[in-house]
Amino acid sequence: MKKIILFIITLGFASTGFTQTFHEMMDNPSAYNFYTIQAAANAHFDEVGTEKGTGYKQYKRWEEFIEPRVYPSGEFKNTSRLAFDAYRDYLQSDYYQNLPGAKVTNGYWESMGPSNYTNTSGWNGGHGRVNVIAVHPGNSSIIFAGTPAGGLWKSTDSGINWTCLTDGMPIIGVSGIAINPSNTNIIYILTGDGDGGDTPSIGVMKTTDGGATWKSTGLTFNESEGIRPYKLVMRPGFTNTLFAVTNSGIRRTTDAGVTWTTVQTGSFRDLVFKPTDNTRAYAVTTTTYYRSTNGGESFSTVAGTGLPTSDFSRIAIGVTADNGNYVYLLYGGGSDGYRGLYRSTNSGSTFTLRSSSPNIFGYAQDGSDTDKHQAGYDIAIAVSPTNSETVMMGGINVWRSTNGGTTWAPQSKWNQDENSNSNSVGYSHADIHFLGYTGSTLWCGSDGGVYRSTNNGDTWSDRSATMRSMQFYRICTRSGNVMGGTQDNGTNLLSTASSTATHVRGADGLECIFHPSDNNIWYASTQSSYYRRWSFLGFEIWDNITPPAFGDNSPWNVGWIMSPSNTSRLFLGYDGTVYRTTDEGDNWTNINAGFSSAKVRHLVINNSNTSRLYAGSSNTLRRSDNCNDAVPTWTTISTGLPFASASLTGIAVDNDNSNRIWATFSGYSSGNKVFFSSNAGSTWTNISGSLPNVPVNCVVFEENAIDGVYIGTDIGVFYRNNTLGGWIPFTNGLPNTIVNEMEIRTGESTIYAGTFGRGMWKSSLYTTCPSAYSLVPANDPSNANYTGYQYYEASTSVTSSRTITGGIGTDVTYKSGNYVDLNEGFWARADNEFQAITGGCNNLFSPVPPPIMGVFVGTETPQEALTAEGGSTQGQALAEEPLTMDLLARMPARVYPNPFTNNFMLEVSAFDGDRTFRVELFDLTGKMVKAFSTYSVPEGSRINLELEPGNIVSGIYLLRIIEGDKTENFRVVKQ
């Protein structure tokens, strides 16, 4: 059936019809094979071109993300659900639980931002796309923002500073936010990325503690459902009733998310309630207007509305409290871009056209162009709550009408310097996804972040600083600097000592190269293989060095490297081949790599043998041993690699031995992730081990005696060397995020990671026992809301002022040789397991713990539980000392191992007299599952009790010590 549809489209449909069908395919990916959509898209862009407004850039971004994850079958998968489940399964696996090295999540990651930027390219600077903005109903200074792959963010100072609330959940996009006005600690998010399709939805999630912890609701999507989310709406006056607007219909819950039903099928984009009547709601698909008169229990089309029926690609709805009978419908994507604004004055029964020109969806400041397909990617409308004639719309720019949409004036300009005093209008990054009023304040969410206006768009302020949500494709480094190409926010240059970036190129930035010895030369690229060389001769020069053979529809993102022995020689991947230059890009030669039509995305040369070039596409790996010759020869080295089930994503080579090479693979073929060859690819060894079944996106090799290898995956970084039993997480401080590329600066002992949604990060390299850690909010991935296992071991000390508030898998251990210093600001809530231990590195996992260790367990009042001697505001773990009454008084009971497999130990002290107590075990419903014996501890002693819970299922339990009228509780986990 799909082949028939494609055949008809290719041979019989006109341009407009083809476009609609092509977008329909992308909107419902689960119904089509990826390669069917790809073929239709390629045919479409061959016909209409790839200029601005054709939708080419938005499609290629989607293709870049999806293609390696569905290769070779083309069968769509919910990548977010698969990452979420794989992360959970990995934490519960026998490998992770039983291998000591696996639980020491090494690394010391710090966010590099960018948290702010300066603009040298003159336009298009930004921090990363924002899909949706919500304002706290009781405090207008508290703002929430949803991003496509960086989760949910919160600001408590109107956007000056931001904190991510969802770092513990892998690959979470957010397209909808709903806050319960009666209890603002209850927040719902509709996960996933609707407009860009970067991350599918896993459903609606809910927090009841303001974002510290999250749980799934009854609306969850499985690995085969490619759901694109667009909006989450709470019915006014009914805080338990919510509507999820998706490409698979409108889902409704009336019990606060426990159960959901589909109240209307179709590919929906928007839903709003009438401000003065919560029984009336309006909704739109990409083509059709619906209305409900029973509070959203059902929706139906309305006859005789006077609305258009063709020549558009998307609709958005605007209403206003100033006049509840007004309904605005904004139509975009027509033959001239702007199809029209229609208004109803009778609560959506009939509509009249207000205007259909100029083209307010185009790029031109005066609306004179005919760019028409932007609305399929982003469209926004907001009506002033105090003046029903003031209408704001968003496409490329923001426009304003003060007469109900009859005439329009531009209120922002995308291609200008936002800091210039000569601008006739303010700056907002291009591509507007959200507009919304809170009182007189207008909020804008764009491809560059959050912008605010307090005067209906006359001026704008960028409110995205510290929202570290850039989506990096590729990065490059040199001493003191790191640079990276990002989705729609160009190429950004960062000093390793600062989180403020210099925005050096616009558009979508891709691969970059630093000259190793000349700071006045570097290379950058943008989408569709446009390559530039930057040089500084007293002034900046950007030379176009794109090979003449590269056309407009060139590969989106390919390999690009510089020869270590000759900085004028560069190699550049292309469709089916590799190009070479010997004069810094002024001239290029096709060196006939012989890859058929596959894109050559990966290139690598080592320092010791610069005649050997490795080149890889999604389905082939080849080697040239004479890449500098006039006519190089090539050898295919794919035998033994899993190309039948996975796509090549990265290559690394030993700089001292070009025979030693590592290759990584994307997709969901379990056990086919990382391969190693010691003979230049003649044979390969699978070293995937027990890695979680998620795509591996990149690999780097550390030159040292133990052969350190780091890989970036869809859920963070993993590491192995020849002394470990397998891969270990290298994730201390790093969110569970997509890592697209890494580079090592060996002389700095630093590794850098470009993530797709959480910006740039750096860490010291692996060491078995670092000297000291200093843990502060600045190097915590989300400050007060980090969720995820952390383990820090140091030979001397660990100091911390972090806040640990909980979430999935939040167990935190600090261990050091001398002391653990918990400084002002440290806080740990009761449902976390926090331990601060002295005793040096690598001793925690012995079968019997050291006889004397200071152990602190987090509580709701940590300054009481974690206080050292004298009531100090600092807590300090105890070094080994004689067993005294004073020491016992500071050593609470503890349980180990935790999690446990069969039995566990309970360690208890008695310091002010003999103790007699009983021990009981409960499940999370409050049911007692085991009553242990009554035990006694003589004064001045500390005993270890082995407890046998019996045949209980895996899960979380509550262990209770009962002594008279006192109880002490412990969370224990059965594997």
Disulfide bonds with the S-S distance in Angstrom:
Cys476-Cys512 2.32
Cys769-Cys841 1.98
